[in-house]
Amino acid sequence: MAPRKLAAGNWKMNGDLAAMDQIDAMLNSAEDASCDVLICPPALLIHPMVARIGAGDLLVGGQDCHAEAKGAHTGDISAEQLRDAGASHIILGHSERRADHAETDAQIRAKAAAAHRAGLVAIICLGETEAQRDGGQTLDVIAAQLDGSLPEGATAANTVIAYEPVWAIGTGRTPSTDQIAEVHALLRARLSDRLATGADVTLLYGGSVKASNAAEIFALPHVDGALVGGASLKAADFLPIIEALDRA
């Protein structure tokens, strides 16, 4: 078994029902692609997006979940509820969640365990800040985040790891190919040591991925796809990235 290629789009707090017209073009591309294509819209759009897709090959996911299956947690949503709406994946530990909501590795690990409990794939995000990168701490930070965020029971079938340097998200800045390759090599080595299926876990890069740099990034060892932000909102921007991954 080899890592499954994945082009994942994170719509963040963007999109509405009118944005569904973008899904048709993405659906056609997903049906023709050899890689998996995933869109993670705001939670309210998951069910209508799944209905729009029907029996098509485009996957739909959530952007966060609570660690509990149900209860008195006003404003939260459980992994089971996301699954019931039609989601197949959940993005967890994104740097914006870590920063804006002070999420810890332990909380992310509990949420990933919840995703597995519900039968969903957990996309666990890791990434260093600019200060940590400049201080030469990147590999230590990423290793600690991986060790702290990965739950027991993680496998290549239920877990994806996304490396997203915080300083590259939405800034237009991208690490050098050597920097990306170094982190992905670390991730592959640590996953292979910890998990029986670690060599087959899908590893994504995220952070200012666009059509102009996608092919170069996907050519790197242990880069199995991308977690794409703004460029996933419009089919015209996302489709070239999917095509580049398909050719890699």
C-alpha positions, 0 to 999 in steps of 0.5 A: 500500500502506498500513501493515497494522494489527496487534494484537500480544500479548506474553505475556512469561514467562507462560502454560502449556498451561492458558492455551490456552483463551484462544486460542479466543476470540481466534481467533474475534475474529481471524477476524472482524477486518480487522486482523492479530492476533498472540500471542507466547507463551513459546517452548515454547507456540508449537507447541501454540498453532499446533496449536490454531489450525489453519487459523485467522487468529490469528498466533503469534510468538516473543519473541527469537532468536539471531542465528545459525541453529544452533550451540553456544549453550546455552539459545538458540533460532534464528529458523529454529527458531521458524519451524519451530515455526510462528511468523510474527513475532519481538519483538526489542529489547524494553526488558526484553531491553535492560535484563535482558540488556544487549542493544545496538542492534547485537545487535538489528540482527543478530537482526532480520537473522536473522529476515529470513533465516528469513522472519519479520517482525521487531518491533523495539522502541524506547523511552526511560527516564523519565530520558531523557524528563524530560531532553528526550532522547526523540527523540534516543534513539528516532532512535539506537535506530532507526538502530542496530537496523534492518538492511539489507534491512528493508522494510514486508513484513518489519519492524514498529517498536514504540514502547514508552516504558520508563517506561510498560510495566506501570506503568499510566502512558501518555504523552500523545497528543501525546507518542505522536504526536510519536514516531510522526511521527519514526519515519515520517519517518526510515523514509520517508527510509531505506526505499523502503517506509518510508511503509508500515511498520507502527508500533505503540505499546506501554506500558499499552495497555488497553480504556479508552485504546485507541481514543484511541491508535489515532486518532493519526496513524501509530499502526497498532496496539499491542504489548500486554503483560498485557492480552493474557493474557486474551481478555476484556481483549485483545478490546476492544483488537482491536475498537478497532483494527478500528474505527480 
